[in-house]
Amino acid sequence: MSDGNGADHNRADHNRADDEVGIPGGPGQQTRTRRKGKGGREQLVVPPAEFRSYYGTPIVKAPPWEYDIAAYLFLGGLAGGSSLLAAGADLAGLPSQRRSARIVALGGITGSLYYLVRDLGRPERFHHMLRVLKLTSPMSVGTWLLSAYGPFVGLALGQEVVPLLPARLARRLPTDLITRASRPAGIVAALVAPAVASYTAVLLTDTSLPSWSAARRELPFVFVGSAAAASGGVGLMLNPLHETGPARRLAVGGATLELAADRIMQQSMGITAEPLHEGRAGAYHRAAQILTTAGAVGAVLGRRNRALSAVAGLALAAGSACTRWAVFHAGMASTKDPKYVVIPQRERRDARGGGEAYAGER
């Protein structure tokens, strides 16, 4: 009697599990049918499975990241783009543009480091990551990039700080050396800036989260364009019209790259692009498209209008932030539905001919 009850209980558990993963034959699922095969033999016909969960557990576990990492993604890109803008303004003799871009770059990298350390939990963990450089680890390379980039950004700002120092303090410091070192430091920071702006994309796509992994070829270009649009937009907001030429070109070029790369990325991602259009990620993504497009148009039309340029710059910066947050939330959302893991795996297997080989073995 106990054996019979145990068997019934096991069958019930099996059916319940079938229903969870969408295996036909479970309760509420379409049942198997039979059809005549060659030679008059009957064959089972199984309808396509509907993927909902894997015994109630996601196949891929999402990392325990919160808004700290989303802010870290945006601020790092803003810092990198601003360093490029500052170096260009310095060489072009645009003091207001140079000064504001250097301040934004230092503020961006400081905020980025703050949110990174906050996510790590304790400051010493960041220090421990500097003990070894692992070229195969995007996180390790990124930590070293930020550590090398930050001091040059700070030194580049020295030229702007020296005139503000009290006379007594200025006499005690090598102010001439600081001023002369600012331009070389700014150029070094500008050379490292593209890596700072794009390495977070490599960091995301190196994970197993479906929507991030599927975007590995195009996401760095999206992030670089987003960083350029944001830094150029902030430059439009903070400077007089006669000095906004470099910022305007950087903003429009970055927005164009971001929008084009984003479109190509969605086409290449296949089914894993769905989370970019749904829920919170979808709302951020739609806002990013609208703000970036409107900001680029406003930047072109506002060459002689200070107010329009400032509004366009604000739209570009906000659009860049929305792009980063859309990508962040889409990756998290893609772990909640097993189809974003299973279907791409089957497509890759079929593309290699694995499905036919498997069928032949059977």
N, C-alpha and C positions, 0 to 999 in steps of 0.2 A: 504493500500500500504506500509506504513511504517512497519507494523507488518510482512508482507511477507519478506521485505528486511532484517529485523532483524533476522528472522529465518534462511534465507539463510546465513547471516553473521555468526550466531552461528554455523551452520553446517560446514561452512568453517573452523572456528576456531577449531572445534572439530576434523575435519579430519587432520588439520595441527598438532594438538597435538598428534593425533594417530601416525602420521608419525614420530614425534620426539621420542616417546618412543618405536616405533617399534611395535605398536599394529596392527595386521592384519586387513585390511579393510581401513586403511589410504591410501592416495595417494602414489603410488609407492610400495605398499605392495601387497603380494599375497592375493587374495580375498578368502572369505569363500566358501567352496564347500559343497555339500549335499551328503549323502549316505543313503542307506536303513538300518534302524535299525531293531530290533526285532519287529515282528508284522507288518512289512511293513511301519512303520512310518519313516519319514525322520529325520536325525540328522545332525546338523551343524558340520562340520569338520574344525577346525581352525589350520592353520600351526603354528609351533613354532615361538615365537616372537624373534625379533632381538633387543637387548638392545643397545641403542645409547645414550640417555639422558633422563632426567625426566623433560619434558617441558623445555628443554634447560638448566636445572640446575642440578648439581651433587647431588645424593642422600645423600652422605656423604661429608661434607665440610672439605677440607684439612687444617691443622693448618698453620698459617702464618710463618713457619720456613724457614730459608734460610741456607746458607753455614755455619753459626755460629754453628748451632746444629750438622751438619755433622762433623765439626772439634771437637766439644765438645765430640761426641761419641768416636772418635778415641783417643784423648788425655787422656780421663779418663781411657780407657782400657790400654793404654801404661803406665800410671802412676801406675795402680794397679799391672800389671805384673812386672814392674821394682822393686816395693817394695818387692815382693816375691823373686825376683832374688837377690836383695841387702841383704836381711836377710840370704839367703842361702850362699851367698859369704862371709858374715861376719862370720858365724859359721864355714865355711870351711877354713878360713884364706886366702882369696884371695883379697888383698887390692885394686888392680886396678879394678877388677870386682865390688867390693862393692862400691867403690867411684863413678864410672861411673853410676851404677844403681841408686844410691841415687840421683845423680844430675838429671838424666833423670826423676825419679819419681817426684821430686820437680818441675822440668820444666813442666812436663805433667799435674800435678794437677793445677799448676798456670795458664797454658794456658786454661785448661778446665774450671776453674772458670771464667776466663776472657771472654770466649765466652758465657758462661751461663749468666753472668751479661749483656753482650752486647745484647743478645737476649731479656732479660727482659726489657731492655731500660734504667733503672736507678738503680744504686747500692743499693738504699734504698729498692727496691723491694726484693732483696735477703735477706736483713736484716729482712724484714717483714715476710718472709717465715719461719724464725727461731722462731717466737713468739709461734707457736703451732706445736707440732709433731702429725701428722695424720698418723697412721699406715696403714690406708686404701688408702693413697695417695702415689704412687711411687715417685712423684716429691717432696713431703714433706720429705719422708724418705731419698731420694737421697741427698737433700740439707743438712740434718743433717749428713749423711754419709761423704760428702765432708768436712763439717765443722769440724768433729771429726778427719778425716783422715789427713787433711793438716798439722795441728800443729805437729803431730808425725813424718810426713815425714820431716818437717823442722828441728825438734830436732835431728832426726837421722843423718842429714847432718852436725850437729855441729862438729862431730869428724873429718870431712874432712876440715872444715873451720878453726878450732883452730890453726893448724900449719901455716896457711897463715896470721894470724893476726900480726900486728906490735907489737913489744915487749912492748911498752908503753901501748897499748890498752889491750893486753893479761893480764898484771898485774892487771888491773882494773876489769877484768871479772872472774867469777868462772869457769875457763877453765877446771879444773879437774872434776867438777861436770858435765859440758857439755859433756865432753868426756865419762865419766862413764854412762851417761844417754842415749847415742846414741844407744847402742845395744838394751836395753829394748824398746826404742821408735821405733826402726826399726822393732822389733818383733811384737809390737802392730800394726804398720802400715801394716805389712805383714798379720796379722790376719784379718784386715778389708779389705785388698786388693781384695779378690775374690768378695766381695759385691760391691766394687767400680767398678770393671771390668764388672760386669753383671747387675747391677741395671738399666742401660740405656736400656737394652733389655726389662726388665719388664715395664719400662716407656713407650716404644713404643707399646708393645703388649696390654697395658691397654687402648689404644685408640680404636676408632671405625673404623680406617682405615683398609680395608679388608686384605691387604697383611701383615700387622703387626699383626692384631688380630689372623689371622689363624696360625701364626708362634709362638704362645705363649708358646708351650711346648719345642720347640727346640732352639729358638733364644738365650736364655741365654747361652746355651752350645756353640753355634756358637761364641758368643761374648767373652766368657771366653777363648776358643781356639784361637781366633783372638788376644786377648790381650797377651796371652802367646807367640804366634808366633812373635808378634811385639817386645815385650820387649826382648825376646831371640835373635831376629835378630839384634837389636840395640847393645846388649851385644857382639855379634860376630863382629860387626863393630868397636867397640871402645877399644877392649882389646887384649893383646898378646895371642897367641895360648895356652900357658900353663895354662892360667886362664879361658879359654872359655868353659870348660867342663860343668858346670851348665847351662850356657846360651845355649849351643848347645842342651842339653837334653830338656830344656824348650821349645826351638824353634821347635824342631822336634815333640815333644809331642803335643804342641799347634797346630801346623799345621795339624797333623793327626786328632786331635779332631775337629778342625774347618771344615775340608773337609768332615769328616764322618757325623757330625751333620748337615752340610749344605745339604748333599744329602738326609738324612732322612727328614729334614725339607721340602724340595721341594716335596717329595712324599706325605707328610701329608697335604700340603697346598691345594692340588687340583687345581682348576682353578685359584685361587689367586696367584699361583706361576708364572703365565704368565708374569706379569710385571718385574720379575727378569731376563727375557730373552729378553726383548724388550727395545728399545730406550737407553737412557743414563744409566739406571739401568742395562740393559743387557750388555752394554759395560764394565761397572765397574765390573760386576759379572764375565764375562769371563776373564778379566784381573786379578781379584783376584784368580780365579782358577789356571791360568797359573803361576802367580808369586808365589803363596803359594806352589804349587807342585814343581816348579823349585827350590825355596828357600830351601825347606826341603831336596830335593835330594842333593843340593849343600852343605848344612850344614853337611850331613852325609859324603860326599866325601871329604870335605875340612878340615878334622881334622888335616892335616899336611901342609895345604896350607893357608897362611895368606890372600892372595889376594882372593882366592876362597871363604873363609869364610866370608870376608867382603862383597863380591858381593851377596852371599847367604843371608846374614843378611839384606842387602838393599832390596832384592826382598821380603823377608818375611815381612818387615815393610811396604813396598808399597802394598803388597797383603792384609795386614790387613786393611790398610786405604781404599783400594778399596772395601773390604767386607762391611765395615761400610757404605760407600757412596752408594753402590749398594742397601743395605737394606733401606737406607733413601729414595733414589729416587724411589724405587719400591713401598713403601708405599704411597708416594705422587701420583704416577701415577695410583695407584689402585682406587683412588677417582674419576677419570675422566671417567670411564666406569661403568654404573649401573649394568652390568652383574656380576661384582665382589661382589656386595652386594646382588643382587636378587637371583642368582643361588645358592650360599651357603645357603641362608635362605630356599630356597625350598628343598634343599638336607637335611637339618636338619629337616625340617617339615616332609618330606617323611620318614626319618629314624625313626621318632617317630610315624609314622602311621597317621600323621595329614592330609595328602592328602586324604587317604581313608575315614577318618572320615568326612572330608569336602564334599567329593563326596556323601557319604551316606546321609548326611543331605539334599543335593539338591535332 
